[in-house]
């Protein structure tokens, strides 16, 4: 999980932060699924209600879901 910040060049003063989840099983030479979350901070918190990175880790490891990249987006301003 990595955290990034994007400052819009189209909508002046708009800043978005986002988290990028890439599972260890990801191979850039193979297709991967993508899941995008709005209000991402609520989903990446490992002590929160959803704990999506932990759920993704477990499901991908068990092969119960495909290798999936997660994008968790927040609008800051």
N, CA, C and O atoms as a printed pandas DataFrame, in Angstrom:
     atom_number atom_name residue_name chain_id  residue_number  x_coord  y_coord  z_coord
0              1         N          UNK        A               1    0.852   -1.161    0.000
1              2        CA          UNK        A               1    0.000    0.000    0.000
2              3         C          UNK        A               1    0.903    1.230    0.000
3              4         O          UNK        A               1    1.784    1.376    0.848
4              5         N          UNK        A               2    0.666    2.100   -0.960
5              6        CA          UNK        A               2    1.414    3.348   -1.018
6              7         C          UNK        A               2    0.426    4.513   -1.092
7              8         O          UNK        A               2   -0.661    4.378   -1.653
8              9         N          UNK        A               3    0.806    5.642   -0.532
9             10        CA          UNK        A               3   -0.048    6.831   -0.517
10            11         C          UNK        A               3    0.518    7.856   -1.490
11            12         O          UNK        A               3    1.730    8.059   -1.560
12            13         N          UNK        A               4   -0.379    8.505   -2.246
13            14        CA          UNK        A               4    0.015    9.484   -3.245
14            15         C          UNK        A               4   -0.894   10.708   -3.147
15            16         O          UNK        A               4   -1.987   10.636   -2.585
16            17         N          UNK        A               5   -0.436   11.823   -3.694
17            18        CA          UNK        A               5   -1.226   13.048   -3.742
18            19         C          UNK        A               5   -1.231   13.548   -5.183
19            20         O          UNK        A               5   -0.200   13.568   -5.855
20            21         N          UNK        A               6   -2.413   13.951   -5.643
21            22        CA          UNK        A               6   -2.577   14.454   -7.007
22            23         C          UNK        A               6   -3.182   15.855   -6.932
23            24         O          UNK        A               6   -4.262   16.042   -6.372
24            25         N          UNK        A               7   -2.477   16.837   -7.501
25            26        CA          UNK        A               7   -2.995   18.204   -7.584
26            27         C          UNK        A               7   -3.508   18.415   -8.998
27            28         O          UNK        A               7   -2.752   18.290   -9.961
28            29         N          UNK        A               8   -4.773   18.729   -9.124
29            30        CA          UNK        A               8   -5.402   18.869  -10.423
30            31         C          UNK        A               8   -4.821   20.057  -11.192
31            32         O          UNK        A               8   -4.605   21.133  -10.633
32            33         N          UNK        A               9   -4.575   19.838  -12.479
33            34        CA          UNK        A               9   -4.170   20.931  -13.363
34            35         C          UNK        A               9   -5.381   21.486  -14.107
35            36         O          UNK        A               9   -5.274   22.479  -14.826
36            37         N          UNK        A              10   -6.529   20.842  -13.930
37            38        CA          UNK        A              10   -7.758   21.279  -14.598
38            39         C          UNK        A              10   -8.635   22.085  -13.641
39            40         O          UNK        A              10   -9.123   23.157  -13.998
40            41         N          UNK        A              11   -8.837   21.571  -12.423
41            42        CA          UNK        A              11   -9.652   22.241  -11.413
42            43         C          UNK        A              11   -8.730   22.845  -10.371
43            44         O          UNK        A              11   -8.308   22.169   -9.434
44            45         N          UNK        A              12   -8.420   24.120  -10.540
45            46        CA          UNK        A              12   -7.453   24.815   -9.700
46            47         C          UNK        A              12   -7.777   24.655   -8.216
47            48         O          UNK        A              12   -8.920   24.841   -7.798
48            49         N          UNK        A              13   -6.776   24.314   -7.440
49            50        CA          UNK        A              13   -6.922   24.181   -5.994
50            51         C          UNK        A              13   -7.488   22.846   -5.538
51            52         O          UNK        A              13   -7.694   22.636   -4.343
52            53         N          UNK        A              14   -7.741   21.944   -6.476
53            54        CA          UNK        A              14   -8.288   20.640   -6.105
54            55         C          UNK        A              14   -7.153   19.655   -5.863
55            56         O          UNK        A              14   -6.304   19.435   -6.727
56            57         N          UNK        A              15   -7.155   19.074   -4.680
57            58        CA          UNK        A              15   -6.125   18.115   -4.301
58            59         C          UNK        A              15   -6.811   16.809   -3.920
59            60         O          UNK        A              15   -7.783   16.803   -3.165
60            61         N          UNK        A              16   -6.303   15.723   -4.444
61            62        CA          UNK        A              16   -6.824   14.402   -4.084
62            63         C          UNK        A              16   -5.673   13.548   -3.602
63            64         O          UNK        A              16   -4.579   13.564   -4.166
64            65         N          UNK        A              17   -5.941   12.809   -2.555
65            66        CA          UNK        A              17   -4.961   11.822   -2.145
66            67         C          UNK        A              17   -5.543   10.460   -2.488
67            68         O          UNK        A              17   -6.758   10.266   -2.486
68            69         N          UNK        A              18   -4.662    9.532   -2.778
69            70        CA          UNK        A              18   -5.127    8.188   -3.077
70            71         C          UNK        A              18   -4.086    7.185   -2.606
71            72         O          UNK        A              18   -2.895    7.481   -2.500
72            73         N          UNK        A              19   -4.573    6.013   -2.335
73            74        CA          UNK        A              19   -3.730    4.900   -1.923
74            75         C          UNK        A              19   -3.768    3.877   -3.039
75            76         O          UNK        A              19   -4.805    3.663   -3.666
76            77         N          UNK        A              20   -2.637    3.248   -3.281
77            78        CA          UNK        A              20   -2.544    2.235   -4.320
78            79         C          UNK        A              20   -2.136    0.919   -3.672
79            80         O          UNK        A              20   -1.094    0.821   -3.024
80            81         N          UNK        A              21   -2.973   -0.080   -3.859
81            82        CA          UNK        A              21   -2.708   -1.423   -3.341
82            83         C          UNK        A              21   -2.336   -2.325   -4.512
83            84         O          UNK        A              21   -3.098   -2.465   -5.469
84            85         N          UNK        A              22   -1.164   -2.929   -4.426
85            86        CA          UNK        A              22   -0.717   -3.891   -5.433
86            87         C          UNK        A              22   -0.285   -5.149   -4.686
87            88         O          UNK        A              22    0.668   -5.109   -3.909
88            89         N          UNK        A              23   -0.977   -6.268   -4.914
89            90        CA          UNK        A              23   -0.634   -7.487   -4.191
90            91         C          UNK        A              23    0.723   -8.043   -4.641
91            92         O          UNK        A              23    1.167   -7.787   -5.760
92            93         N          UNK        A              24    1.360   -8.790   -3.773
93            94        CA          UNK        A              24    2.679   -9.351   -4.105
94            95         C          UNK        A              24    2.590  -10.312   -5.289
95            96         O          UNK        A              24    3.593  -10.538   -5.967
96            97         N          UNK        A              25    1.432  -10.874   -5.547
97            98        CA          UNK        A              25    1.257  -11.814   -6.648
98            99         C          UNK        A              25    1.165  -11.118   -8.012
99           100         O          UNK        A              25    1.138  -11.781   -9.049
100          101         N          UNK        A              26    1.118   -9.794   -8.009
101          102        CA          UNK        A              26    0.981   -9.053   -9.259
102          103         C          UNK        A              26    2.189   -9.272  -10.152
103          104         O          UNK        A              26    3.335   -9.173   -9.714
104          105         N          UNK        A              27    1.907   -9.571  -11.415
105          106        CA          UNK        A              27    2.943   -9.725  -12.438
106          107         C          UNK        A              27    2.605   -8.717  -13.542
107          108         O          UNK        A              27    1.548   -8.831  -14.163
108          109         N          UNK        A              28    3.469   -7.742  -13.798
109          110        CA          UNK        A              28    3.150   -6.721  -14.791
110          111         C          UNK        A              28    2.978   -7.266  -16.208
111          112         O          UNK        A              28    2.469   -6.568  -17.085
112          113         N          UNK        A              29    3.395   -8.495  -16.428
113          114        CA          UNK        A              29    3.237   -9.105  -17.750
114          115         C          UNK        A              29    1.908   -9.839  -17.910
115          116         O          UNK        A              29    1.631  -10.402  -18.969
116          117         N          UNK        A              30    1.088   -9.832  -16.863
117          118        CA          UNK        A              30   -0.211  -10.501  -16.907
118          119         C          UNK        A              30   -1.311   -9.495  -16.544
119          120         O          UNK        A              30   -1.081   -8.534  -15.809
120          121         N          UNK        A              31   -2.496   -9.741  -17.074
121          122        CA          UNK        A              31   -3.633   -8.864  -16.772
122          123         C          UNK        A              31   -4.009   -8.986  -15.296
123          124         O          UNK        A              31   -3.866  -10.049  -14.692
124          125         N          UNK        A              32   -4.487   -7.892  -14.732
125          126        CA          UNK        A              32   -4.951   -7.881  -13.334
126          127         C          UNK        A              32   -6.290   -7.154  -13.290
127          128         O          UNK        A              32   -6.578   -6.307  -14.136
128          129         N          UNK        A              33   -7.092   -7.490  -12.307
129          130        CA          UNK        A              33   -8.355   -6.786  -12.087
130          131         C          UNK        A              33   -8.059   -5.449  -11.404
131          132         O          UNK        A              33   -6.985   -5.257  -10.834
132          133         N          UNK        A              34   -9.019   -4.535  -11.467
133          134        CA          UNK        A              34   -8.880   -3.226  -10.833
134          135         C          UNK        A              34  -10.165   -2.925  -10.074
135          136         O          UNK        A              34  -11.265   -3.116  -10.592
136          137         N          UNK        A              35  -10.012   -2.454   -8.842
137          138        CA          UNK        A              35  -11.172   -2.042   -8.050
138          139         C          UNK        A              35  -10.888   -0.654   -7.508
139          140         O          UNK        A              35   -9.827   -0.412   -6.932
140          141         N          UNK        A              36  -11.843    0.268   -7.692
141          142        CA          UNK        A              36  -11.675    1.660   -7.281
142          143         C          UNK        A              36  -12.682    1.964   -6.168
143          144         O          UNK        A              36  -13.866    1.647   -6.284
144          145         N          UNK        A              37  -12.196    2.579   -5.098
145          146        CA          UNK        A              37  -13.024    2.924   -3.950
146          147         C          UNK        A              37  -13.072    4.435   -3.790
147          148         O          UNK        A              37  -12.029    5.088   -3.799
148          149         N          UNK        A              38  -14.264    5.000   -3.644
149          150        CA          UNK        A              38  -14.430    6.403   -3.276
150          151         C          UNK        A              38  -14.336    6.465   -1.746
151          152         O          UNK        A              38  -14.601    5.467   -1.075
152          153         N          UNK        A              39  -13.970    7.599   -1.199
153          154        CA          UNK        A              39  -13.778    7.729    0.254
154          155         C          UNK        A              39  -12.825    6.647    0.749
155          156         O          UNK        A              39  -13.089    5.964    1.739
156          157         N          UNK        A              40  -11.717    6.512    0.040
157          158        CA          UNK        A              40  -10.782    5.418    0.247
158          159         C          UNK        A              40  -10.218    5.267    1.641
159          160         O          UNK        A              40   -9.917    4.151    2.064
160          161         N          UNK        A              41  -10.066    6.372    2.371
161          162        CA          UNK        A              41   -9.475    6.291    3.705
162          163         C          UNK        A              41  -10.255    5.330    4.604
163          164         O          UNK        A              41   -9.669    4.689    5.477
164          165         N          UNK        A              42  -11.552    5.227    4.403
165          166        CA          UNK        A              42  -12.372    4.345    5.236
166          167         C          UNK        A              42  -12.081    2.868    4.949
167          168         O          UNK        A              42  -12.310    2.012    5.803
168          169         N          UNK        A              43  -11.585    2.577    3.765
169          170        CA          UNK        A              43  -11.371    1.189    3.361
170          171         C          UNK        A              43   -9.947    0.704    3.593
171          172         O          UNK        A              43   -9.723   -0.502    3.701
172          173         N          UNK        A              44   -8.982    1.611    3.673
173          174        CA          UNK        A              44   -7.585    1.181    3.836
174          175         C          UNK        A              44   -7.166    1.053    5.295
175          176         O          UNK        A              44   -6.130    0.453    5.584
176          177         N          UNK        A              45   -7.932    1.593    6.202
177          178        CA          UNK        A              45   -7.591    1.556    7.621
178          179         C          UNK        A              45   -7.621    0.110    8.125
179          180         O          UNK        A              45   -8.682   -0.512    8.186
180          181         N          UNK        A              46   -6.454   -0.414    8.483
181          182        CA          UNK        A              46   -6.355   -1.811    8.916
182          183         C          UNK        A              46   -6.987   -2.057   10.277
183          184         O          UNK        A              46   -7.142   -3.208   10.683
184          185         N          UNK        A              47   -7.352   -1.004   10.985
185          186        CA          UNK        A              47   -8.061   -1.158   12.260
186          187         C          UNK        A              47   -9.526   -0.752   12.128
187          188         O          UNK        A              47  -10.263   -0.732   13.114
188          189         N          UNK        A              48   -9.944   -0.429   10.902
189          190        CA          UNK        A              48  -11.301    0.036   10.662
190          191         C          UNK        A              48  -12.299   -1.086   10.443
191          192         O          UNK        A              48  -12.021   -2.252   10.724
192          193         N          UNK        A              49  -13.444   -0.719    9.944
193          194        CA          UNK        A              49  -14.524   -1.685    9.738
194          195         C          UNK        A              49  -14.327   -2.569    8.512
195          196         O          UNK        A              49  -14.793   -3.708    8.501
196          197         N          UNK        A              50  -13.648   -2.070    7.477
197          198        CA          UNK        A              50  -13.585   -2.801    6.209
198          199         C          UNK        A              50  -12.275   -3.548    5.997
199          200         O          UNK        A              50  -12.291   -4.699    5.560
200          201         N          UNK        A              51  -11.148   -2.923    6.294
201          202        CA          UNK        A              51   -9.815   -3.552    6.195
202          203         C          UNK        A              51   -9.578   -4.215    4.836
203          204         O          UNK        A              51   -9.108   -5.351    4.767
204          205         N          UNK        A              52   -9.899   -3.517    3.787
205          206        CA          UNK        A              52   -9.834   -4.090    2.445
206          207         C          UNK        A              52   -8.458   -4.646    2.094
207          208         O          UNK        A              52   -8.403   -5.724    1.503
208          209         N          UNK        A              53   -7.340   -3.986    2.416
209          210        CA          UNK        A              53   -6.047   -4.584    2.057
210          211         C          UNK        A              53   -5.845   -5.980    2.676
211          212         O          UNK        A              53   -5.291   -6.870    2.030
212          213         N          UNK        A              54   -6.285   -6.162    3.897
213          214        CA          UNK        A              54   -6.151   -7.475    4.549
214          215         C          UNK        A              54   -7.060   -8.492    3.867
215          216         O          UNK        A              54   -6.655   -9.627    3.618
216          217         N          UNK        A              55   -8.291   -8.079    3.567
217          218        CA          UNK        A              55   -9.239   -8.965    2.883
218          219         C          UNK        A              55   -8.694   -9.344    1.507
219          220         O          UNK        A              55   -8.719  -10.517    1.134
220          221         N          UNK        A              56   -8.204   -8.361    0.751
221          222        CA          UNK        A              56   -7.632   -8.646   -0.570
222          223         C          UNK        A              56   -6.456   -9.613   -0.447
223          224         O          UNK        A              56   -6.370  -10.584   -1.198
224          225         N          UNK        A              57   -5.545   -9.350    0.506
225          226        CA          UNK        A              57   -4.392  -10.247    0.699
226          227         C          UNK        A              57   -4.844  -11.682    0.897
227          228         O          UNK        A              57   -4.326  -12.603    0.266
228          229         N          UNK        A              58   -5.811  -11.861    1.779
229          230        CA          UNK        A              58   -6.280  -13.215    2.092
230          231         C          UNK        A              58   -6.971  -13.871    0.901
231          232         O          UNK        A              58   -6.705  -15.035    0.603
232          233         N          UNK        A              59   -7.846  -13.150    0.220
233          234        CA          UNK        A              59   -8.593  -13.736   -0.894
234          235         C          UNK        A              59   -7.701  -14.038   -2.096
235          236         O          UNK        A              59   -7.859  -15.076   -2.739
236          237         N          UNK        A              60   -6.774  -13.147   -2.403
237          238        CA          UNK        A              60   -5.856  -13.393   -3.517
238          239         C          UNK        A              60   -4.953  -14.578   -3.185
239          240         O          UNK        A              60   -4.718  -15.438   -4.034
240          241         N          UNK        A              61   -4.449  -14.626   -1.960
241          242        CA          UNK        A              61   -3.581  -15.734   -1.551
242          243         C          UNK        A              61   -4.295  -17.080   -1.669
243          244         O          UNK        A              61   -3.703  -18.065   -2.110
244          245         N          UNK        A              62   -5.572  -17.116   -1.272
245          246        CA          UNK        A              62   -6.356  -18.361   -1.339
246          247         C          UNK        A              62   -6.886  -18.645   -2.748
247          248         O          UNK        A              62   -7.538  -19.662   -2.981
248          249         N          UNK        A              63   -6.592  -17.719   -3.697
249          250        CA          UNK        A              63   -7.092  -17.820   -5.071
250          251         C          UNK        A              63   -8.617  -17.803   -5.136
251          252         O          UNK        A              63   -9.219  -18.391   -6.034
252          253         N          UNK        A              64   -9.230  -17.122   -4.173
253          254        CA          UNK        A              64  -10.681  -16.965   -4.163
254          255         C          UNK        A              64  -11.112  -15.695   -4.899
255          256         O          UNK        A              64  -12.304  -15.460   -5.098
256          257         N          UNK        A              65  -10.138  -14.882   -5.298
257          258        CA          UNK        A              65  -10.384  -13.738   -6.180
258          259         C          UNK        A              65   -9.136  -13.554   -7.029
259          260         O          UNK        A              65   -8.049  -13.958   -6.616
260          261         N          UNK        A              66   -9.267  -12.958   -8.199
261          262        CA          UNK        A              66   -8.083  -12.768   -9.048
262          263         C          UNK        A              66   -7.147  -11.714   -8.455
263          264         O          UNK        A              66   -7.527  -10.948   -7.569
264          265         N          UNK        A              67   -5.942  -11.697   -8.954
265          266        CA          UNK        A              67   -5.003  -10.636   -8.575
266          267         C          UNK        A              67   -5.681   -9.315   -8.906
267          268         O          UNK        A              67   -6.062   -9.071  -10.051
268          269         N          UNK        A              68   -5.829   -8.466   -7.894
269          270        CA          UNK        A              68   -6.599   -7.232   -8.035
270          271         C          UNK        A              68   -5.818   -6.054   -7.482
271          272         O          UNK        A              68   -5.332   -6.089   -6.351
272          273         N          UNK        A              69   -5.704   -5.018   -8.288
273          274        CA          UNK        A              69   -5.088   -3.765   -7.854
274          275         C          UNK        A              69   -6.204   -2.887   -7.303
275          276         O          UNK        A              69   -7.267   -2.774   -7.913
276          277         N          UNK        A              70   -5.963   -2.265   -6.151
277          278        CA          UNK        A              70   -6.957   -1.398   -5.537
278          279         C          UNK        A              70   -6.510    0.054   -5.573
279          280         O          UNK        A              70   -5.357    0.364   -5.273
280          281         N          UNK        A              71   -7.429    0.946   -5.943
281          282        CA          UNK        A              71   -7.195    2.384   -5.882
282          283         C          UNK        A              71   -8.231    2.943   -4.912
283          284         O          UNK        A              71   -9.432    2.745   -5.095
284          285         N          UNK        A              72   -7.762    3.639   -3.884
285          286        CA          UNK        A              72   -8.614    4.167   -2.819
286          287         C          UNK        A              72   -8.478    5.691   -2.850
287          288         O          UNK        A              72   -7.456    6.231   -2.428
288          289         N          UNK        A              73   -9.502    6.380   -3.347
289          290        CA          UNK        A              73   -9.414    7.804   -3.615
290          291         C          UNK        A              73  -10.147    8.636   -2.577
291          292         O          UNK        A              73  -11.244    8.288   -2.139
292          293         N          UNK        A              74   -9.523    9.735   -2.193
293          294        CA          UNK        A              74  -10.132   10.741   -1.317
294          295         C          UNK        A              74  -10.061   12.089   -1.997
295          296         O          UNK        A              74   -9.109   12.360   -2.728
296          297         N          UNK        A              75  -11.041   12.934   -1.775
297          298        CA          UNK        A              75  -10.926   14.326   -2.204
298          299         C          UNK        A              75  -10.579   15.135   -0.974
299          300         O          UNK        A              75  -11.343   15.148   -0.009
300          301         N          UNK        A              76   -9.450   15.804   -0.989
301          302        CA          UNK        A              76   -8.978   16.576    0.155
302          303         C          UNK        A              76   -9.577   17.987    0.116
303          304         O          UNK        A              76  -10.156   18.444    1.101
304          305         N          UNK        A              77   -9.436   18.667   -1.012
305          306        CA          UNK        A              77  -10.021   20.011   -1.155
306          307         C          UNK        A              77  -10.609   20.164   -2.534
307          308         O          UNK        A              77  -11.151   21.220   -2.861
